[in-house]
């Protein structure tokens, strides 16, 4: 019984970090896309102001 109780605790760290990296990468990608969209919006305002 003691061995079966310790197995889940040994597996938890290797399982729990993968979603954290995925979430971190998702937010990094989201931030990069938002910054690029904001930059494109600024450029489009400059272009449309010339008409």
GULOPA-5669 format. One line per field, with one value per residue: residue in one letter; x, y, z of N, C-alpha, C, O in turn. Coordinates in steps of 0.2 Angstrom, whole numbers, m for minus. Each point is the difference from the previous one (the first is absolute). Example, Ala and Ser with C-alpha at 12.3 -4.5 7.8 and 13.67 -1.06 7.14 Angstrom:
# GULOPA-5669
rest = (A | S)
n.px = (66 | m7)
n.py = (m28 | 6)
n.pz = (39 | m7)
ca.px = (m4 | 4)
ca.py = (6 | 6)
ca.pz = (0 | 1)
c.px = (4 | m4)
c.py = (6 | 5)
c.pz = (0 | 3)
o.px = (5 | 3)
o.py = (m1 | 6)
o.pz = (3 | 1)
# end
This chain:
# GULOPA-5669
rest = (X | X | X | X | X | X | X | X | X | X | X | X | X | X | X | X | X | X | X | X | X | X | X | X | X | X | X | X | X | X | X | X | X | X | X | X | X | X | X | X | X | X | X | X | X | X | X | X | X | X | X)
n.px = (4 | 7 | 2 | m8 | 3 | 7 | m6 | m9 | 3 | 1 | m10 | m2 | 8 | 1 | m6 | 4 | 10 | m3 | m6 | 6 | 5 | m6 | m1 | 8 | 1 | m7 | 3 | 7 | m5 | m4 | 7 | 4 | m7 | 0 | 9 | m1 | m6 | 5 | 7 | m4 | m2 | 8 | 3 | m6 | 3 | 9 | m1 | m4 | 8 | 4 | m7)
n.py = (m6 | m5 | m11 | m7 | m1 | m8 | m9 | m2 | m4 | m11 | m4 | 0 | m3 | m11 | m3 | 0 | m6 | m11 | m4 | m3 | m10 | m9 | m2 | m6 | m11 | m6 | m2 | m9 | m10 | m4 | m4 | m10 | m9 | m2 | m6 | m12 | m6 | m2 | m8 | m10 | m3 | m3 | m11 | m7 | m1 | m6 | m11 | m5 | m1 | m9 | m7)
n.pz = (0 | 7 | m2 | 4 | 11 | 0 | m2 | 6 | 10 | m1 | 1 | 11 | 7 | 1 | 8 | 10 | m2 | 0 | 9 | 9 | m1 | 3 | 11 | 5 | m2 | 7 | 10 | 1 | 0 | 9 | 8 | m2 | 3 | 11 | 4 | m2 | 7 | 10 | 0 | 1 | 10 | 7 | m1 | 5 | 11 | 2 | 1 | 9 | 7 | m4 | 5)
ca.px = (m4 | 4 | 2 | m5 | m1 | 5 | 1 | m3 | 4 | 6 | m2 | m3 | 4 | 1 | m6 | m3 | 3 | m1 | m6 | 3 | 4 | m5 | m4 | 5 | 1 | m6 | 0 | 5 | m2 | m5 | 3 | 4 | m5 | m3 | 5 | 1 | m6 | 0 | 5 | m3 | m5 | 3 | 3 | m6 | m3 | 4 | m1 | m7 | 0 | 3 | m4)
ca.py = (6 | 6 | 1 | 2 | 6 | 5 | 0 | 6 | 6 | 0 | 1 | 7 | 6 | m1 | 1 | 6 | 6 | 1 | 5 | 6 | 2 | 1 | 6 | 6 | 1 | 3 | 7 | 4 | 0 | 5 | 7 | 1 | 2 | 6 | 6 | 1 | 3 | 7 | 3 | 0 | 5 | 7 | 2 | 1 | 7 | 5 | m1 | 3 | 7 | 3 | 1)
ca.pz = (0 | 0 | m6 | m4 | 2 | m1 | m7 | m3 | 2 | m4 | m7 | m1 | m3 | m8 | m3 | 2 | m3 | m8 | m2 | 1 | m6 | m5 | 1 | 0 | m7 | m3 | 2 | m4 | m7 | 0 | 1 | m6 | m5 | 1 | m1 | m7 | m2 | 2 | m5 | m7 | 1 | m1 | m7 | m4 | 1 | m3 | m8 | m2 | 1 | m6 | m6)
c.px = (4 | 3 | m5 | m2 | 5 | 1 | m3 | 4 | 6 | m2 | m3 | 4 | 1 | m6 | m2 | 3 | m2 | m6 | 3 | 4 | m5 | m3 | 5 | 1 | m6 | 0 | 5 | m2 | m5 | 2 | 4 | m5 | m3 | 5 | 0 | m6 | m1 | 4 | m3 | m5 | 3 | 3 | m6 | m3 | 4 | m1 | m7 | 0 | 3 | m5 | m4)
c.py = (6 | 2 | 3 | 7 | 5 | 0 | 7 | 7 | 1 | 2 | 8 | 5 | 0 | 1 | 8 | 6 | 1 | 5 | 7 | 3 | 2 | 6 | 6 | 1 | 3 | 7 | 4 | 1 | 5 | 7 | 2 | 2 | 6 | 6 | 1 | 3 | 8 | 4 | 1 | 5 | 7 | 1 | 1 | 7 | 5 | 0 | 3 | 7 | 4 | 1 | 6)
c.pz = (0 | m7 | m5 | 1 | m3 | m8 | m3 | 1 | m4 | m8 | 0 | m2 | m8 | m4 | 1 | m4 | m7 | m1 | 2 | m5 | m6 | 0 | m1 | m8 | m3 | 1 | m3 | m7 | m1 | 1 | m6 | m5 | 1 | m1 | m8 | m3 | 1 | m4 | m7 | 1 | m1 | m7 | m5 | 1 | m4 | m8 | m1 | 1 | m6 | m6 | 1)
o.px = (m1 | 0 | 2 | m2 | m1 | 3 | 3 | 0 | 2 | 4 | 0 | m2 | 0 | 0 | m3 | m3 | 1 | 1 | m2 | m1 | 1 | m1 | m2 | 0 | 1 | m2 | m1 | 2 | m1 | m2 | m1 | 1 | m2 | m3 | 1 | 0 | m2 | m1 | 0 | m2 | m3 | m1 | 0 | m2 | m2 | 0 | m1 | m4 | m1 | 1 | m4)
o.py = (5 | 6 | 5 | 4 | 6 | 5 | 3 | 4 | 5 | 3 | 2 | 4 | 5 | 2 | 3 | 5 | 5 | 4 | 4 | 6 | 5 | 4 | 5 | 6 | 4 | 4 | 6 | 5 | 4 | 5 | 6 | 5 | 4 | 5 | 6 | 4 | 4 | 5 | 5 | 4 | 4 | 6 | 4 | 3 | 5 | 5 | 4 | 4 | 6 | 4 | 2)
o.pz = (m3 | m2 | m4 | m4 | m1 | m2 | m4 | m4 | m1 | m3 | m6 | m5 | m3 | m5 | m5 | 0 | m3 | m5 | m4 | m2 | m4 | m4 | m3 | m2 | m5 | m4 | m2 | m3 | m4 | m4 | m2 | m4 | m4 | m3 | m2 | m4 | m4 | m2 | m3 | m5 | m3 | m2 | m4 | m4 | m2 | m3 | m5 | m3 | 0 | m4 | m5)
# end
